[in-house]
């Protein structure tokens, strides 16, 4: 686990006050040194500058990137924190044979990238893999994606098979609270609007395209827990569900439950494209730019049927 205090001091950021949970520092992003306007949480690494001439916010990864340290390993859990069983899939398949500790190798050096060639072949950059703390399990030949709640705490792990012969495609750590979390909400909650997608890889690709306000429901089913989080944090919601029957059902669920929200629908321009994870960054940006407000979309669909 990274020692936040030691890290910021090693970068010449002067700590003026430490209240136990938060540091007050002089901001490294502007030259005004009259007051310590830069505050960073020692547990989560989230930070903000309250100087109106700056106003920057971000995570510890953003700060490390600023200092050229983006390739370093940053995680707030040890291998012992990872549940010993990735035991169920989307169909609640149980893999009780996996009773060994998950061997997790954080992607931080070029030689590790060969293990996640499945992702790099799909256009994911090393920066994106580092940002989302992507790991790899040698014993199960699965990419491992940590999932965090809105308070930035790791609450479970997603295991994605890299070999098509390995089934099921997705496994989740035991007790994974999929009904009650939105993947990447810990980062997206700083924004008034969000883009909701189905899968974690979809969210990672949309983030890479320049939209950090993306969240994922980790499946096509929208639960009451998901709706509570959407209603609590966002006024405007872009629905970017998959281009299939389950995705359409997810879209309709959100529409029926998001009372009073500004809803925008993102329609696929290519009928053969299944989800945002298959798109290039330019295609994702173009689709979001061409989103349709719910009333226009509804009116159009009434007359097209």
N, C-alpha and C positions, 0 to 999 in steps of 0.2 A: 504494500500500500504506500502510495506517495505521501511523504510528509509535506503538506502544503506550505507550512511556515518555512521550513528549510529551503524548499524550492524557490519561493518568491525572494527570499533573502539572497540566495545564490545568484539570482538574476539582477541584483542591485536595487530591488524594490524595497524602499524603506518602510518598515512596519512601525507605525506610530502608536497603535493601540491593539491590544489583544483581549477580547472580552470572554475568551474561552471557546466560543463557537465561530467567531468571525474576526478577521483581521481588517483594520483600517490602515490603508497605505496611501502613499503618493502614487498617482496613476502613471503607468509607463507609456500611455498613449498620447499624453499632451504635456506641455511644459509648465503649466500652472502648478506651482509648488506652495501656494498659500495655505491650502487646507488638504488633509488626507481624504480625498473624495472617492478613492478606489476601495471597495469592500469585497472581500472574498471569503466564502464559507469554507471552513477548514475541513468539513466532512465531505461535502459534495464537490468542491472545487468550482462552483458557480460564482461568477463575479459580476459587478456592475460599477460603473463610474457615475457618480451623482453630479459631477460638474456639468452644467447645461451646455458648455461649449464642446463637450466630448460625448457623454451619454452612452459609451460603448458597453455592451454586455457580452457574456460568453461563458464558456466552460473552461476547465483546466486544459482541455485539448486545444482550444483556441489560443490560450495563453502560450502553451508549449509551441504551437505552430508559429506564433509571432516571434518567439525566440529561436526558431529553427530546430526545435527538439521534437518535431512531430513523429519521428520514427521510434522514439523511446516507448517502452512498455509503460502504460498507465492503467492501473486497475485498482479497485477498492475491495477486492476479495482475493483470498488465497485459494490454492487448489483444494484445501480442506473444506472451504465454504461451498464447493460445488457438490450438489447432491450425487450420491453414488449411483443412482439409477435414472437414466433417461428411459422412461418406462411406458409412455403411451403416445399414440399418434392421434391424428385427427379423428380416427374412428375408434379411439379408446383402446387401441391394440396394446397389450401389455408385453413388454420384453423383460421378463423376470430373470433372464439368464445373465443380465449385465449387473453383476454385484461387485465390480471392482471400481476403484476410484477413477473418475474421468481424467485422463491425461490431457492437459490443456496447454497448448503452445500458442502464445500470443503472436500474432503476425506483426513483426516489427523490422525484419531484415529481408532483403530481396530473396535470399535462398529459401525462406519460408513460403514465399508466394506460390511455389510449385504445388504445395499441398492444397491451395485454394484456387487452382487453375480453373476450376468450374466457374468461380466468380469472376476472375480476371478475364476469362473468355467471354463472359456476358457483359463486359464493359465496366466492371467495378474497379475503381482506382485504389491504389495502396492507401491513399489518404482517407478514403471512405471506410476501408476495412479497419484502419487504425481508429478512426473516429467512433465506430460502433463496437470497438473491442473484440473484433472477430477472432475466434480461437479455433483450434483444430484438435480432434481426438484421434490419435494414432490407432488406438485399440478398436475403434468402431468405424474408422474411415468416414467421419462426419465433421462437417463444419459446425462450429458451436457459436451460437449467437446469444449473448447475455440479454435478458429482458429486465428493464428497470421500471419501478413505479414512478409516480409523479414527483416523489421526493428524492429521486435519483438512486434509490436503493435497489440492488440486484435482488430480484425475487424469483428468478428461475432461468432456465437455459433451454434453447431450442437447438436440436441436433438435426442438420440437414444432410442427407446422404449425398455423396459426390459420385457414387457409382449407381447407374440405373438398375443394376441387378440387386442392389440392397433395398429391401423393403422392410417396413414402410418408409416412404420418402422422408417424413418428418417424425421425430420423437421429441417429447417434452420431459423435462425433469419432473420427478415425482411431486405431486401436489401443485403443479403449475397453475396459478390462478387466472387462467385465460379469460374467464368470464368477467373479471374485475379490473383488467388493465388495458390500456392502449399503448402499444409499443411506440416508443420515442416521445411519449407525452412529457417526459421530464425536460426535453429540449423545446418541444413545440408550444408548451403552455405559456411561453413569454409573448406569444402573438395573439391578436384578437381573432384571427381566422385560422382554420386548419384545413388540410387536405386529407381526407380519410381514404385509405386503401385497405386491401385485404391482407396481404402478406408482409412479413418483415423485410424480405428482399425487395418487394415493391417500394416500401417506405425508404429503404436505403438508396434505391435508384432515384426516387423523386428528390430526396435530400441532396444527392449528388448533382442533380440538375439545377440546384439553386433554390430549393424550397424547404428550408429547415422546419417549417411549420407543418410537417407531415406526420400523421399518426396511422397506426395499423391496428385493426381489430383482431388480427391473427386468425382469420377465418371469415366465412361469409355470414355467420350468425351474429347479429347485433343483440347484445343482452341489455338488461336494465342497468347493469353496472357500467357498460359502455356509454349508455345514454346519459347517465348521471355525470360522467366525466366530460362528455361533449358539452352538455348544458352548463356545467360549472365554469369551464375555461374558455369557451368560444362563442362568439356572436355570429360568425359567418363560417359556413361549412361547405367545402367543395367535395362532392362525392365522386370518387375515382375508383369505383368497384370494377371487378373483372368483367370481361366481355363474354359472359356466359349466363346461363339461367340462374345459377346461384348468385352471381354478381348482381343481376337485375333484382333478385329477391332482396339482397342486402340493401341496394339503393332504395327500394320501396319501403323497407323497414325503417330506414333513417328518415325518409320523407314523412312517414306516418307518425313518427314519434318526436320529431324535432319541431315542436310548436313554437312559433314566434321567432325562429331563427332565419337568417338570410341564407337560403340554400342555393347552391349552384351545381348543375349537373355537367359532368364531363363525359362526352360521348366519343366513342372510338371512331376514328376516321377510316381505319383499315379493318374490315370485317374479320380478317384472319389473325389480327393481333389479339392475344389473350389477356394480357395484363400490362401494367406500367413497367414491370420488370423486364419486359421484352423490348422496350423502346429505347431509343437513343435519348440523350439529354435534350437535344433540340426538339425532338418529337414530343417529349413530355411537356416542355415549356409551351409549345404550340398548342397542345391539347388544353392546357390550363388557361391559356390566353383566350381560347375559343369556348370556354365554359358558358353555359346558358343558365340564366336565373330560372328558378323553379316554375314560376308562373308562365314564362315564355315557353319553357320546355313542355309543361303540362298542356298548354293551349295547342302547341304544335302537334303533340301526340294524340289529342282528341280528334283533330281533323285529319290525321294521317291514318287513323284506324277505321 
